[in-house]
Amino acid sequence: MSRGAGQGKVMEPYLGWKYLHILMFVFWVGTDMGVFLSCKKATDPKVPIDARFMLLHMALRIELLPRTMWKLALPLGMTLSREMQLIELSTLNMALIWIFSIAWWALSVSAGWLYDKPVGHTLTKYNNIVTGIVGSVLIVIAATSLLGNGPFDAEATWLSWKVGIYGLINLAIVAMLYVFDPMGIEFGKLAVEGSTPETEANITSIMNRAAVTIWFTYFLIFVVGFIATTKII
């Protein structure tokens, strides 16, 4: 028997990060679709009110998972890019990116978990501000890299586009959270006053506007995945 016959091959580190990156996309879009469908059904006036509240609560609990995947996209993407030698980052800088991402995740998840309490609304405002800043900064970094003055490999234009679109996704999510926020007030009216034509019309209108931002976000995620896979740009 040869020396290497009974030994497994050693996997290159970047393949492990690539696998985690793929899982991140799967759990992000897959679970968020469940959130969207549950919220959509909760707005149906034909469903009993108690069931509608249960659907909305369940959706906002499940939504903690796509929130996690969405935040993981940043450190996983930067780590994978570093392993592929597409960006130069020191160990300290990489650690700082992970620390920031974990703090950002904690803020976002806390806001989602406490959505029905006043502190949850306050945390959501702070989370939206941080998310907006992150999205804007990433778009600027991507644009400067495309112009040859950024941190990413000038030849890996696909990476700059990927980062820029991820930045745009963050801005789209801020818009979605802003549009969806009044839903809590309307469901509060539903609990106190019961179903009325005005409340139901407001709930439907909020859901329809939120759906536009949600589908736009899904589209951007699919584009990011396509660019990362094909490197066509």
Backbone torsions as a table, in degrees:
resi	resn	phi	psi	omega
1	MET	NA	135.4	179.8
2	SER	-71.4	161.5	-174.4
3	ARG	-62.8	-36.8	-175.2
4	GLY	-94.7	2.4	-174.9
5	ALA	-63.5	-36.2	-177.0
6	GLY	-98.7	10.4	-177.7
7	GLN	-109.0	139.3	178.1
8	GLY	-79.2	157.8	177.7
9	LYS	-75.1	147.5	178.3
10	VAL	-86.9	123.4	-178.6
11	MET	-80.2	134.2	176.6
12	GLU	-66.8	139.6	-175.5
13	PRO	-53.1	-39.1	-174.7
14	TYR	-65.8	-24.9	178.2
15	LEU	-68.1	-35.9	176.5
16	GLY	-65.2	-43.3	178.2
17	TRP	-67.2	-35.3	178.0
18	LYS	-64.1	-41.2	178.6
19	TYR	-62.3	-44.8	178.2
20	LEU	-63.6	-35.4	179.4
21	HIS	-64.8	-40.0	178.4
22	ILE	-66.1	-45.0	178.7
23	LEU	-60.2	-37.2	179.2
24	MET	-59.0	-44.9	179.3
25	PHE	-64.4	-41.5	-178.2
26	VAL	-62.0	-50.4	-177.8
27	PHE	-72.9	-25.3	177.9
28	TRP	-67.9	-58.8	-175.1
29	VAL	-72.9	-42.3	-176.7
30	GLY	-60.3	-50.7	-178.3
31	THR	-72.1	-33.2	179.8
32	ASP	-67.4	-31.0	176.2
33	MET	-63.6	-37.8	175.8
34	GLY	-63.7	-38.2	177.4
35	VAL	-63.0	-47.0	-178.1
36	PHE	-61.4	-46.4	-178.1
37	LEU	-65.9	-37.2	178.7
38	SER	-67.0	-43.3	178.1
39	CYS	-63.7	-41.2	179.8
40	LYS	-60.6	-43.9	179.8
41	LYS	-68.6	-31.6	179.6
42	ALA	-66.0	-19.1	-180.0
43	THR	-89.1	-1.7	-177.9
44	ASP	-78.3	114.7	-178.1
45	PRO	-66.9	-14.5	178.7
46	LYS	-76.4	-17.8	179.5
47	VAL	-83.9	138.4	177.5
48	PRO	-53.9	144.8	-174.8
49	ILE	-57.8	-43.4	179.8
50	ASP	-59.5	-40.7	179.5
51	ALA	-67.7	-35.0	179.5
52	ARG	-65.6	-41.6	177.2
53	PHE	-65.7	-37.9	178.7
54	MET	-65.4	-41.6	178.8
55	LEU	-62.5	-43.5	-178.8
56	LEU	-66.4	-43.3	179.3
57	HIS	-63.3	-44.1	179.5
58	MET	-62.1	-41.5	-179.9
59	ALA	-62.0	-42.9	-177.2
60	LEU	-74.3	-18.7	172.3
61	ARG	-80.8	-43.8	177.6
62	ILE	-62.1	-31.8	-175.7
63	GLU	-63.4	-15.2	177.6
64	LEU	-65.2	-28.3	-180.0
65	LEU	-71.8	-50.6	175.9
66	PRO	-62.9	-29.6	174.6
67	ARG	-60.2	-40.5	179.9
68	THR	-66.9	-45.4	-178.7
69	MET	-64.8	-39.1	179.5
70	TRP	-60.7	-40.9	179.0
71	LYS	-73.9	-33.9	179.7
72	LEU	-66.1	-23.5	-178.3
73	ALA	-56.8	-36.1	-177.4
74	LEU	-68.0	-58.2	-178.4
75	PRO	-68.9	-34.1	178.2
76	LEU	-65.9	-42.9	-180.0
77	GLY	-64.5	-41.6	179.6
78	MET	-68.1	-39.0	179.0
79	THR	-65.2	-43.6	179.3
80	LEU	-63.6	-42.0	179.0
81	SER	-63.5	-38.2	178.2
82	ARG	-66.1	-41.8	179.6
83	GLU	-66.5	-29.6	178.8
84	MET	-87.1	2.2	178.3
85	GLN	61.0	37.4	177.4
86	LEU	-97.9	-8.8	177.2
87	ILE	-151.4	142.5	179.3
88	GLU	-96.4	114.4	178.4
89	LEU	-134.8	129.5	176.7
90	SER	-71.7	164.4	177.8
91	THR	-59.8	-37.7	178.7
92	LEU	-64.6	-46.3	179.7
93	ASN	-63.8	-37.9	177.8
94	MET	-65.3	-39.7	178.0
95	ALA	-64.1	-39.2	179.8
96	LEU	-65.2	-36.8	177.5
97	ILE	-63.6	-42.8	178.8
98	TRP	-65.7	-42.3	-180.0
99	ILE	-62.9	-45.5	178.3
100	PHE	-61.3	-44.0	-177.6
101	SER	-63.5	-38.8	178.6
102	ILE	-66.6	-41.1	178.1
103	ALA	-65.1	-42.0	178.2
104	TRP	-62.4	-42.4	177.8
105	TRP	-62.9	-44.2	-179.2
106	ALA	-61.1	-41.2	177.8
107	LEU	-63.4	-45.8	-177.8
108	SER	-66.0	-45.1	-179.0
109	VAL	-67.2	-38.5	177.6
110	SER	-62.0	-41.5	178.4
111	ALA	-63.2	-40.7	179.5
112	GLY	-69.7	-39.1	-178.4
113	TRP	-68.5	-34.9	-176.9
114	LEU	-102.6	28.7	-174.1
115	TYR	-56.8	-29.7	-175.3
116	ASP	-94.0	11.6	179.1
117	LYS	-121.3	153.3	-179.8
118	PRO	-54.5	-39.1	-179.8
119	VAL	-63.4	-29.7	178.1
120	GLY	-64.5	-38.7	177.9
121	HIS	-66.9	-37.6	178.2
122	THR	-66.0	-44.9	179.0
123	LEU	-63.9	-35.6	178.7
124	THR	-62.8	-40.5	178.6
125	LYS	-62.1	-44.5	178.7
126	TYR	-65.2	-40.0	179.9
127	ASN	-63.8	-40.0	178.7
128	ASN	-64.1	-37.6	178.8
129	ILE	-65.1	-48.4	-179.8
130	VAL	-62.2	-43.8	-179.4
131	THR	-63.2	-40.9	177.6
132	GLY	-62.8	-40.0	178.2
133	ILE	-66.0	-45.2	179.3
134	VAL	-58.9	-47.6	-179.4
135	GLY	-60.9	-44.0	-178.9
136	SER	-66.0	-43.2	-179.9
137	VAL	-63.2	-42.1	-179.2
138	LEU	-65.4	-37.6	177.8
139	ILE	-64.5	-41.5	178.4
140	VAL	-64.6	-44.0	179.2
141	ILE	-61.3	-43.7	-179.7
142	ALA	-63.7	-42.7	-179.3
143	ALA	-64.1	-43.3	-180.0
144	THR	-67.3	-33.3	177.7
145	SER	-67.6	-38.9	177.8
146	LEU	-64.7	-28.6	178.7
147	LEU	-86.2	0.4	177.2
148	GLY	88.4	9.4	-178.0
149	ASN	-117.6	9.2	-176.7
150	GLY	-101.2	-176.9	-175.9
151	PRO	-79.6	-16.4	-176.5
152	PHE	-86.0	152.1	177.8
153	ASP	-52.2	124.8	-175.8
154	ALA	-60.6	-27.8	-179.2
155	GLU	-81.8	-20.2	-179.4
156	ALA	-91.5	63.3	-177.9
157	THR	-62.5	-29.1	178.6
158	TRP	-59.5	-34.7	-179.9
159	LEU	-68.1	-41.4	178.0
160	SER	-62.4	-41.9	177.3
161	TRP	-64.2	-40.9	179.7
162	LYS	-60.9	-47.4	-179.8
163	VAL	-65.0	-42.1	179.9
164	GLY	-62.6	-42.1	-179.8
165	ILE	-70.2	-35.3	174.6
166	TYR	-61.7	-38.1	175.1
167	GLY	-61.4	-41.7	177.9
168	LEU	-64.8	-35.9	176.8
169	ILE	-59.5	-41.7	178.5
170	ASN	-60.8	-41.8	178.8
171	LEU	-67.1	-37.1	178.3
172	ALA	-65.7	-37.7	179.3
173	ILE	-68.0	-38.1	175.4
174	VAL	-59.2	-44.3	178.6
175	ALA	-61.8	-41.7	-179.5
176	MET	-63.6	-44.8	179.9
177	LEU	-64.6	-36.9	178.9
178	TYR	-66.0	-43.5	-179.4
179	VAL	-67.6	-38.3	-174.9
180	PHE	-79.3	-20.5	-173.6
181	ASP	-53.3	-41.5	-179.5
182	PRO	-64.6	-10.5	-179.5
183	MET	-59.7	-35.0	179.6
184	GLY	-62.3	-40.4	178.9
185	ILE	-64.5	-43.4	-178.3
186	GLU	-67.9	-37.6	177.1
187	PHE	-70.5	-27.2	173.2
188	GLY	-64.8	-41.6	175.9
189	LYS	-64.1	-38.6	-179.9
190	LEU	-61.7	-38.2	-179.2
191	ALA	-69.9	-36.5	-175.6
192	VAL	-87.2	-46.2	-172.8
193	GLU	-98.6	-14.1	-174.1
194	GLY	82.8	-175.3	-177.5
195	SER	-76.6	123.9	175.2
196	THR	-129.4	154.5	179.9
197	PRO	-55.6	-39.2	-178.6
198	GLU	-66.4	-46.4	-179.7
199	THR	-63.9	-44.2	-179.1
200	GLU	-64.4	-37.0	178.5
201	ALA	-66.1	-40.1	178.9
202	ASN	-66.1	-42.6	179.6
203	ILE	-62.0	-45.4	179.5
204	THR	-63.2	-42.2	-179.2
205	SER	-63.4	-43.0	179.1
206	ILE	-62.9	-44.2	-178.2
207	MET	-65.6	-39.6	-179.9
208	ASN	-65.7	-40.1	178.5
209	ARG	-68.8	-40.3	179.2
210	ALA	-64.5	-36.1	-178.5
211	ALA	-60.6	-34.5	179.0
212	VAL	-61.8	-46.5	-179.9
213	THR	-69.8	-33.7	179.7
214	ILE	-65.9	-48.4	-179.8
215	TRP	-67.2	-32.8	176.2
216	PHE	-65.3	-39.5	177.4
217	THR	-63.7	-44.8	177.7
218	TYR	-58.8	-43.0	179.5
219	PHE	-59.4	-45.5	-179.7
220	LEU	-63.9	-38.5	179.1
221	ILE	-63.7	-43.0	178.7
222	PHE	-64.2	-38.2	178.1
223	VAL	-64.4	-43.5	178.3
224	VAL	-59.3	-45.8	179.7
225	GLY	-62.2	-39.5	179.7
226	PHE	-65.5	-45.7	-179.3
227	ILE	-63.5	-43.0	-178.7
228	ALA	-65.1	-33.5	-177.9
229	THR	-79.1	-46.4	-173.7
230	THR	-90.8	-25.3	-175.5
231	LYS	52.7	40.6	-172.7
232	ILE	-74.2	-24.0	-177.6
233	ILE	-92.3	NA	NA
